[in-house]
Amino acid sequence: MHPLHQFAYCPKCGAKTFVERNEKAKQCTTCGFVYYFNPSSAVACFIRNPEGELLLVRRAKEPAKGTLDLPGGFVDMYESAEEAAHREVKEETGLDLTDCRYLFSIPNIYPYCGFDVHTVDMFFECLTESFDGAKAEDDAAEIVILPASQLNPDDFGLQSIKKAVGRYIK
């Protein structure tokens, strides 16, 4: 199934002549507009304190509600990935980061309200002075602090996070 199968109308002129052009684009046969379906950017953070412990969150919402997760989320328009990492960590945990270093990326499909959002998940290793005062906010139901040696990819519910945790602990 085409990733834009749910898009029947042209986003430029509104005509219902929006047809498949190729595996990642649709084109309006009325006005000629071509829409390329590119992935959304998202960030996820391995947050360490000076003792080397990691701060994780438990997901408060679907998908994968109740499983472990890395603090993170979608990058907003006009925001860098690093700015998004700082913002998302603050929103979900209340913590300020002292350092944020890019590690790697993994393509992903994030199910959202019956729509598959194709993403590029960018993973960062972040430092904070202390986990004191961290509290679960926004999309987080609980704060979980673990040594890296106790990380288990199977405890995480989202596929790209599972892959990232496996890669991080190797």
PAZAPA-4460 file (N, C-alpha, C; in steps of 0.05 Angstrom, whole numbers, plus 32768, in hexadecimal, padded with zeros to 4 digits):
% residues 170
    n_x    n_y    n_z   ca_x   ca_y   ca_z    c_x    c_y    c_z   seq   type   mol
   8011   7FE8   8000   8000   8000   8000   8012   8019   8000     1      M     A
   800A   802D   7FF0   801A   8046   7FEE   8019   8055   8009     2      H     A
   802F   8060   8012   802F   806E   802C   801C   8086   802D     3      P     A
   8013   8090   8016   8000   80A6   8015   7FE4   809D   800D     4      L     A
   7FDE   8084   8012   7FC3   8079   8009   7FAC   8088   8016     5      H     A
   7FB0   8094   802D   7F9B   80A2   803B   7F97   80BE   8031     6      Q     A
   7FA9   80C8   8020   7FA7   80E3   8015   7F99   80E2   7FFA     7      F     A
   7F80   80EA   7FF9   7F70   80E9   7FE0   7F6F   8104   7FD2     8      A     A
   7F73   811A   7FE1   7F70   8135   7FD6   7F8B   8143   7FD4     9      Y     A
   7F8F   8153   7FBF   7FA7   8162   7FBC   7FA9   8177   7FD2    10      C     A
   7FC0   8178   7FE0   7FC3   818C   7FF5   7FC6   81A9   7FEB    11      P     A
   7FCB   81AC   7FD1   7FCE   81C7   7FC6   7FB4   81D2   7FBB    12      K     A
   7FA6   81C3   7FAA   7F8E   81CE   7F9E   7F74   81C1   7FA8    13      C     A
   7F76   81AA   7FB6   7F5F   819D   7FC2   7F50   818A   7FAF    14      G     A
   7F5A   8187   7F97   7F4D   8175   7F84   7F50   8158   7F8D    15      A     A
   7F3C   8147   7F86   7F3E   812B   7F8D   7F4B   811C   7F75    16      K     A
   7F61   8127   7F6C   7F6F   811B   7F55   7F8C   8117   7F5D    17      T     A
   7F90   810D   7F76   7FAA   8109   7F82   7FB1   80EC   7F7E    18      F     A
   7FC3   80E6   7F6C   7FC9   80CA   7F65   7FE6   80C3   7F6A    19      V     A
   7FEB   80A9   7F6C   8006   809F   7F70   8018   80A7   7F59    20      E     A
   802F   80B2   7F60   8044   80B9   7F4C   8059   80A3   7F4C    21      R     A
   8063   809C   7F65   8076   8087   7F69   8073   807D   7F85    22      N     A
   8085   806D   7F8F   8083   8060   7FAA   8084   8074   7FC1    23      E     A
   808C   808D   7FBC   808D   80A0   7FD2   8080   80BB   7FCC    24      K     A
   8071   80BD   7FB6   8065   80D7   7FAF   804A   80D3   7FA2    25      A     A
   8039   80E8   7FA5   8020   80EA   7F97   8020   8104   7F88    26      K     A
   8011   8104   7F71   800F   811C   7F61   7FF2   8123   7F5A    27      Q     A
   7FEC   813C   7F5A   7FD1   8145   7F53   7FD0   8148   7F34    28      C     A
   7FBD   813A   7F28   7FBA   813C   7F0B   7FAC   8155   7F02    29      T     A
   7FA1   8164   7F16   7F94   817E   7F0F   7FA8   8195   7F0E    30      T     A
   7FB7   8198   7F24   7FCA   81AF   7F26   7FE7   81A8   7F22    31      C     A
   7FEE   818E   7F22   8009   8185   7F1E   801A   8183   7F37    32      G     A
   8010   818B   7F4E   801F   818B   7F67   8028   816E   7F6D    33      F     A
   8041   816B   7F75   804C   8151   7F7D   8054   8153   7F9B    34      V     A
   8049   8140   7FAA   8050   813F   7FC6   8061   8126   7FCB    35      Y     A
   8079   812B   7FD5   808C   8116   7FDC   8089   8110   7FFA    36      Y     A
   8084   80F7   8000   8080   80EE   801C   809B   80E8   8029    37      F     A
   80A7   80FB   8036   80C0   80F8   8044   80BC   80F3   8061    38      N     A
   80CF   80E5   806F   80CB   80DF   808B   80CD   80F8   809D    39      P     A
   80BF   80F6   80B3   80C0   810B   80C8   80D9   8105   80D9    40      S     A
   80E4   811A   80E5   80FB   8117   80F6   80F2   8114   8113    41      S     A
   80FF   8102   8121   80FA   80FE   813E   8114   80F9   814C    42      A     A
   8114   80FF   8166   812C   80FB   8177   8126   80E9   818E    43      V     A
   813A   80DB   8198   8138   80CB   81B0   8153   80CD   81BE    44      A     A
   8152   80CE   81D9   816A   80D5   81E9   8171   80C0   81FE    45      C     A
   818A   80B7   81FC   8196   80A7   8212   81A1   80BC   8225    46      F     A
   8194   80C0   823C   819C   80D5   824F   81AC   80C8   8266    47      I     A
   81C5   80D2   8269   81D7   80C8   827E   81DC   80DD   8293    48      R     A
   81E0   80D4   82AC   81E8   80E6   82C1   8206   80E1   82C6    49      N     A
   8213   80F1   82D7   8230   80ED   82DC   8238   80D1   82E6    50      P     A
   8225   80C3   82F2   822A   80A8   82FC   8227   8093   82E6    51      E     A
   821F   809B   82CE   821C   8089   82B8   8202   807B   82B6    52      G     A
   81EF   8082   82C7   81D4   8076   82C6   81C5   8083   82AF    53      E     A
   81B1   8075   82A5   81A0   807E   8290   8184   8084   829A    54      L     A
   8178   809A   8290   815D   80A1   8297   814B   8099   827F    55      L     A
   8137   8089   8285   8124   8080   8271   8108   8089   827A    56      L     A
   80F5   8087   8269   80D9   808C   8270   80C8   8074   8269    57      V     A
   80B1   8073   8277   809D   805F   8270   8087   806E   8260    58      R     A
   807F   8063   8249   806D   8070   8237   8051   8072   8244    59      R     A
   8046   808A   8243   802B   8090   824E   8015   808B   823A    60      A     A
   801C   808A   8220   8008   8089   820B   800F   8074   81F6    61      K     A
   7FFB   806C   81E7   8000   805A   81D0   800E   806A   81BA    62      E     A
   801D   805D   81AA   8023   8041   81A9   8036   8038   81BF    63      P     A
   8035   801F   81C6   8047   8012   81DA   8044   801E   81F6    64      A     A
   802C   8026   81FD   8027   8031   8218   8031   801D   822D    65      K     A
   803F   8028   8241   8048   8018   8258   8064   800C   8254    66      G     A
   806F   800E   823C   808A   8003   8238   809F   8019   823C    67      T     A
   80B8   8010   823F   80CD   8024   8242   80D2   8032   8228    68      L     A
   80DD   804B   822A   80E3   805B   8213   80FA   806E   821A    69      D     A
   8106   8079   8206   8119   808F   8209   810A   80A9   8207    70      L     A
   8110   80BC   8217   8103   80D7   8214   8109   80E1   81F7    71      P     A
   80F5   80EC   81EB   80F8   80F7   81D0   80DE   80FD   81C3    72      G     A
   80DF   8103   81A9   80C6   8109   819A   80CD   8115   8180    73      G     A
   80B8   8120   8173   80BB   812C   8159   80CA   8147   815A    74      F     A
   80D9   814C   8145   80E7   8166   8142   80D2   817A   8137    75      V     A
   80D0   8191   8144   80BE   81A6   813A   80CA   81B5   8122    76      D     A
   80B9   81C2   8113   80C2   81D2   80FD   80D4   81E8   8108    77      M     A
   80E9   81EF   80F9   80FC   8204   8100   810D   81FD   8119    78      Y     A
   810F   81E3   811F   811E   81DA   8136   8133   81C6   812D    79      E     A
   814B   81C8   8138   8160   81B3   8132   815A   819A   8142    80      S     A
   8166   8184   813A   8163   816B   814A   816D   816F   8166    81      A     A
   8183   817D   8169   818E   8182   8184   817B   8193   8195    82      E     A
   816F   81A7   8189   815C   81B7   8198   8143   81A6   81A0    83      E     A
   813B   8195   818E   8125   8183   8194   812B   8170   81AB    84      A     A
   8144   8166   81AC   814C   8154   81C1   814B   8163   81DC    85      A     A
   8155   817B   81DD   8154   818B   81F6   8137   8190   81FE    86      H     A
   8126   8198   81EB   810A   819F   81F0   80FB   8186   81FA    87      R     A
   80FD   8170   81EB   80EF   8158   81F2   80F7   814D   820E    88      E     A
   8110   814E   8214   8119   8144   822E   810D   8156   8244    89      V     A
   810E   8170   823F   8102   8183   8253   80E4   817E   8256    90      K     A
   80D6   817A   8240   80B9   8175   8241   80B2   815B   824F    91      E     A
   80C1   8146   824B   80BA   812C   8255   80C5   8126   8271    92      E     A
   80DB   8134   8278   80E9   812D   8292   80ED   8145   82A4    93      T     A
   80EC   815E   8299   80F2   8176   82A8   8110   817B   82AA    94      G     A
   8121   816A   829E   813E   816D   82A0   814A   817F   828B    95      L     A
   815F   818D   8292   816F   819C   827F   8188   818B   8278    96      D     A
   818F   818B   825F   81A7   817C   8256   81BF   818E   8256    97      L     A
   81D6   8182   825D   81F0   8191   825C   81FF   818A   8242    98      T     A
   81F8   8174   8235   8206   816D   821C   81F3   815A   820D    99      D     A
   81F6   815B   81F3   81E5   814B   81E1   81F5   8144   81C9   100      C     A
   81FB   812A   81C5   820C   8120   81AF   81FD   810D   819E   101      R     A
   81FC   8112   8184   81EF   8100   8171   81FE   80E5   816F   102      Y     A
   81EE   80CF   816F   81F9   80B4   816D   81F4   80A8   8152   103      L     A
   81DB   80A4   814A   81D3   8096   8131   81B6   809B   812C   104      F     A
   81AC   8091   8114   8190   8093   810E   8185   8078   8105   105      S     A
   816B   8075   8107   815D   805C   80FF   8143   8064   80F2   106      I     A
   813D   805A   80DA   8122   805F   80CE   810D   8050   80DE   107      P     A
   80F5   805C   80DF   80E0   8050   80EF   80C5   8057   80E3   108      N     A
   80B1   8047   80EB   8095   804E   80E5   8087   8050   8100   109      I     A
   807C   8068   8106   806F   806D   811F   8051   806E   811B   110      Y     A
   8042   805B   8126   8025   805C   8122   8018   8072   8133   111      P     A
   8009   8083   8125   7FFD   809A   8133   7FE0   809D   8129   112      Y     A
   7FCD   8097   813A   7FB0   809A   8134   7FA8   808D   811A   113      C     A
   7FB2   8074   8116   7FAB   8065   80FE   7FBA   806E   80E5   114      G     A
   7FCF   807E   80E8   7FDF   8087   80D2   7FFC   8080   80D8   115      F     A
   800A   8074   80C4   8026   806D   80C7   8037   8085   80C0   116      D     A
   8045   8090   80D5   8057   80A7   80D1   8073   809B   80CD   117      V     A
   807E   809F   80B5   8099   8096   80B0   80AC   80AB   80BC   118      H     A
   80BF   80A1   80CC   80D1   80B3   80DA   80EE   80AB   80D6   119      T     A
   8100   80BE   80DB   811C   80B9   80DF   8121   80C0   80FC   120      V     A
   8126   80AB   810C   812B   80AF   8129   8149   80B4   812D   121      D     A
   8150   80CB   8138   816B   80D2   813D   8171   80CF   815B   122      M     A
   8185   80BF   8161   818C   80B9   817D   81A3   80C9   8187   123      F     A
   81A1   80D2   819F   81B5   80E3   81AC   81BC   80D7   81C7   124      F     A
   81D6   80DB   81CF   81DE   80D6   81EA   81E0   80F1   81F7   125      E     A
   81D1   80F5   820D   81CF   810F   821A   81D8   810C   8237   126      C     A
   81E3   8122   8241   81EC   8123   825D   81DC   8138   826C   127      L     A
   81D8   8132   8286   81CC   8145   8298   81DB   8143   82B3   128      T     A
   81DC   8158   82C2   81EB   8158   82DB   81DF   8145   82F0   129      E     A
   81C5   8142   82EF   81B8   8131   8304   819C   8129   82FB   130      S     A
   8193   8113   8304   8177   810B   82FF   8164   8115   8315   131      F     A
   8170   8123   8329   815F   812F   833E   814B   8141   8332   132      D     A
   8132   813F   833A   811D   8151   8330   8110   8147   8317   133      G     A
   811A   8131   830B   810D   8127   82F3   80F2   811D   82FA   134      A     A
   80DF   8123   82E9   80C3   811A   82ED   80B6   8114   82D2   135      K     A
   80A6   8100   82D2   8098   80F7   82BA   8083   810C   82B2   136      A     A
   8086   8118   829B   8073   812C   8291   806D   8126   8274   137      E     A
   805A   8134   8268   8053   8132   824C   804C   8116   8245   138      D     A
   805B   8108   8234   8056   80ED   822A   8061   80D7   823D   139      D     A
   806E   80DF   8252   807A   80CB   8264   8069   80C6   827C   140      A     A
   8065   80AC   8283   8055   80A4   829A   8067   80A0   82B3   141      A     A
   8081   809B   82AF   8092   8094   82C5   80AF   8098   82BD   142      E     A
   80C0   80A0   82D0   80DD   80A2   82CC   80E9   8087   82D5   143      I     A
   80FB   807C   82C5   8109   8064   82CD   8127   8069   82CA   144      V     A
   8136   8063   82DF   8153   8068   82DE   8161   804C   82E1   145      I     A
   8172   8046   82CD   8180   802D   82CD   819D   8030   82C5   146      L     A
   81AF   801E   82CF   81CA   801D   82C3   81C8   8012   82A7   147      P     A
   81DA   801B   8295   81D9   8011   827A   81DB   7FF3   8278   148      A     A
   81E8   7FE6   828B   81EB   7FC9   828B   81D0   7FBB   828E   149      S     A
   81BB   7FC9   8297   81A1   7FBC   829B   818E   7FC2   8284   150      Q     A
   8197   7FD0   8270   8185   7FD5   8259   817F   7FBB   824A   151      L     A
   8166   7FB7   8243   815D   7FA0   8234   814B   7FAA   821E   152      N     A
   8153   7FA7   8205   8143   7FB0   81EE   8126   7FA6   81EF   153      P     A
   8121   7F8E   81FA   8106   7F83   81FB   80F3   7F92   820E   154      D     A
   80FE   7FA3   821F   80ED   7FB3   8232   80E2   7FCC   8224   155      D     A
   80EB   7FD2   820C   80E2   7FE9   81FD   80CE   7FE2   81E8   156      F     A
   80B9   7FF2   81E5   80A3   7FEB   81D4   80A4   7FF3   81B7   157      G     A
   80B3   8008   81B1   80B5   8012   8195   80CD   8005   8187   158      L     A
   80C9   7FFC   816F   80DD   7FED   8160   80F8   7FFC   815D   159      Q     A
   80F7   8015   8155   8110   8024   8151   811F   8028   816C   160      S     A
   8110   802B   8182   811C   802E   819C   812A   8014   81A4   161      I     A
   811C   7FFD   81A0   8128   7FE3   81A5   8142   7FDF   8196   162      K     A
   8142   7FE6   817C   815A   7FE4   816C   8170   7FF6   8177   163      K     A
   8169   800F   817E   817C   8022   8188   8188   8019   81A3   164      A     A
   8178   800F   81B5   8182   8005   81CF   8195   7FEE   81CA   165      V     A
   818E   7FDC   81B8   81A1   7FC6   81B2   81BB   7FCF   81A7   166      G     A
   81BA   7FE3   8196   81D2   7FEF   818B   81E3   7FFE   81A0   167      R     A
   81D5   800C   81B1   81E2   801C   81C6   81F1   800B   81DA   168      Y     A
   81E6   7FF4   81E2   81F2   7FE4   81F7   8209   7FD3   81EC   169      I     A
   820C   7FD1   81D1   8222   7FC1   81C6   823C   7FCF   81C6   170      K     A
***
